[in-house]
Amino acid sequence: MGISIKSILDYFSGKPKSLFLLDGLGAALTAFSLFFVVRPYHDYVGMPANMLTYLSAFGLVYSVYSMSCCFFLKGCWTPYLRIIGISNSLYCLLIMTMLYAYSNSLTPLGLAYFLVEILIIGLLVYLELSVANRLMAKKTD
């Protein structure tokens, strides 16, 4: 008996604050890893150090936003979930654009890192927007 998508959506629909916490911690991990782990070894990933700095700044901003929502919001989760879901989608598009722009210098390690990041964030976007839709539907019932 595995964990189903429905059970995950049920859990986060009942505890949207936890979804913001998950997003905030993930964004903080992204910011940290890009700035302190990947950036010093930018030659091994094939992405310029300044681009990795910019990407880590996005992670930091998203982390502050999600953590603020987690700790300060008391309800009305839907618009804030949509904002972070759409923002995360745009971040994935930015990464894809950068993968294209730096495709000549990108290493297999760099490509793997960013594709895994896109996959994880894409799953998070699905959760955020699905939970937002569920909460909106529950509100109109």
C-alpha positions in Angstrom: 0.0 0.0 0.0 1.8 3.1 -1.3 1.1 6.7 -0.9 -1.2 8.0 -3.6 -1.4 11.5 -5.1 -5.0 11.7 -3.7 -3.8 11.1 -0.2 -1.1 13.7 -0.6 -3.6 16.2 -1.9 -6.0 15.4 0.9 -3.3 16.0 3.4 -2.2 19.3 2.1 -5.8 20.4 1.4 -6.4 20.0 5.1 -3.1 21.6 6.1 -2.2 24.2 3.5 0.2 25.8 6.0 2.3 22.7 5.7 2.5 23.1 1.9 3.9 26.6 2.4 6.4 25.2 4.9 7.4 22.5 2.4 7.8 25.1 -0.4 9.7 27.5 1.9 12.1 24.9 3.1 12.6 23.6 -0.5 13.3 27.1 -1.8 15.8 27.7 1.0 17.5 24.5 0.2 17.7 25.6 -3.5 19.1 29.0 -2.6 21.7 27.5 -0.3 22.8 24.7 -2.7 23.0 27.0 -5.7 24.9 29.7 -3.9 27.2 27.7 -1.6 27.5 24.3 -3.4 27.0 24.8 -7.1 28.3 28.3 -7.6 31.8 27.6 -6.3 32.0 24.7 -8.8 30.3 26.5 -11.7 32.8 25.2 -14.1 31.7 21.6 -13.4 28.0 22.5 -14.2 28.7 24.9 -17.1 26.5 27.7 -15.8 28.1 31.1 -15.1 28.5 32.0 -11.4 26.5 35.2 -11.8 23.6 33.3 -13.2 23.7 30.8 -10.3 23.7 33.8 -7.9 20.6 35.2 -9.6 18.9 31.8 -9.4 19.8 31.5 -5.7 18.3 35.0 -5.1 15.0 33.8 -6.6 15.1 30.8 -4.2 15.7 33.1 -1.3 12.8 35.4 -2.2 10.4 32.4 -2.7 11.5 31.0 0.6 10.8 34.3 2.4 7.4 34.5 0.7 6.3 30.9 1.5 7.6 31.0 5.1 5.8 34.3 5.6 2.6 32.7 4.3 3.1 29.7 6.6 3.6 31.7 9.7 1.4 34.8 9.2 -1.6 33.7 7.1 -4.6 32.6 9.1 -6.8 31.6 6.2 -7.7 32.5 2.6 -4.9 30.3 1.3 -6.1 30.0 -2.3 -4.7 33.2 -3.8 -1.4 32.8 -2.0 -1.0 29.2 -3.2 -1.7 30.3 -6.7 0.9 33.1 -6.5 3.6 30.7 -5.4 2.5 28.0 -7.8 2.6 30.4 -10.8 5.9 31.9 -9.5 7.5 28.4 -9.3 6.3 27.7 -12.8 7.9 30.9 -14.0 11.1 29.9 -12.2 11.1 26.6 -14.1 10.6 28.4 -17.4 13.6 30.6 -16.4 15.7 27.6 -15.8 14.7 26.0 -19.1 15.6 29.3 -20.9 18.9 29.3 -19.2 19.5 25.6 -20.1 18.9 26.6 -23.7 21.0 29.8 -23.5 24.0 27.9 -22.0 23.5 24.6 -23.8 27.0 24.9 -25.4 28.8 25.2 -22.0 26.4 23.1 -19.9 27.9 19.8 -18.6 26.0 16.6 -18.1 26.2 17.2 -14.4 24.7 20.7 -14.8 22.0 19.4 -17.0 21.1 16.6 -14.6 21.0 19.0 -11.6 18.7 21.5 -13.3 16.4 18.8 -14.8 16.0 17.3 -11.4 15.3 20.7 -9.9 12.6 21.3 -12.7 11.1 17.9 -11.9 10.8 18.5 -8.2 9.5 22.0 -8.6 7.1 20.9 -11.2 5.6 18.3 -8.8 5.4 21.0 -6.2 3.6 23.3 -8.6 1.1 20.6 -9.3 0.4 20.2 -5.6 0.1 23.9 -5.0 -2.3 24.6 -7.8 -4.3 21.4 -7.1 -4.7 22.3 -3.5 -5.7 25.8 -4.4 -8.4 24.5 -6.7 -9.7 22.1 -4.1 -9.8 24.8 -1.5 -11.7 27.1 -3.9 -14.1 24.3 -4.8 -14.7 23.6 -1.1 -15.4 27.3 -0.5 -18.1 27.4 -3.2 -19.8 24.2 -2.1 
